[in-house]
């Protein structure tokens, strides 16, 4: 049953300081803004792709269903925009009430395939000299044995037969040469034993990136034309607020747009052939 727009639909205020000077909780602010916008919980859920139980829990200041602080911040931002609030102060208030925002983990240097160039090799003069000596010895031996054969007298009763010069002609293959088909896989360009994810945005999207230990690599709003690259030894976890605006390149392979317009996508990748985790 959907939650209506009447004042009785507002969630009960959580325990805490009361009075005119008491700060309003994050969940209470979201609930009141939703009612002021004449939106039901079902309508907000359909717009933001945040499930109804999670919306109801957040309005009660219960974030246990979110799956962690990173996802809670993302839900607060999404719900705030849906009901017409500025998400910045609400996220800052959430951080202040839950131990502060974790320091971002420095991103490791990105593997750059364009910098790899084969080193020039110096000529192997020893091998060249050996080859030249072999050619000279073979030529001298052929000359000596060939001269002794040509100077021998022909056997009586047998007229010398002229030897036909063997003329060799290079053979040309008439079969057309086919160029090897280019492979669409770019896994060889990714560093061995690591996972590399590049995000390129064609529109505005909120993005959260964490490593295998849950450490934040990036969290924020990416504008159209932005590009960010992340790498890790084991796993990279992604939360994309507007999947259609985010193009993913995983381990050197172009996976295209991450999802539909306005869709929230949660996925992860590990080293090797990119398979969504």
Buried (B, 14 or more C-beta within 10 A) or exposed (E): EEBEBEEEBBBEBEEEEEEEEEEEBBBBBBBBBBBEBEBBBBBBBBBBBBEBEBBBBBBBBBBEBBEEBBBBBBBBBBBBBBBEBEBEEBBEBBBEBEEEBBEBBEBBEEBEEEEEEEEEEEEEEEEEEEEEEEEEEEEEEEEEEEEEEEEEEEEEEEEEEEEEEEEEEEEEEEEEEEEEEEEEEBBEBBBEEBBBBBBBBBEEBBBBBBBBEEBBBBBEBBEEEBEBBBBBEEBBBBBBBBBBBBBBBBBBBEBEBBBEEBBBBBBBBBBBEBEBE
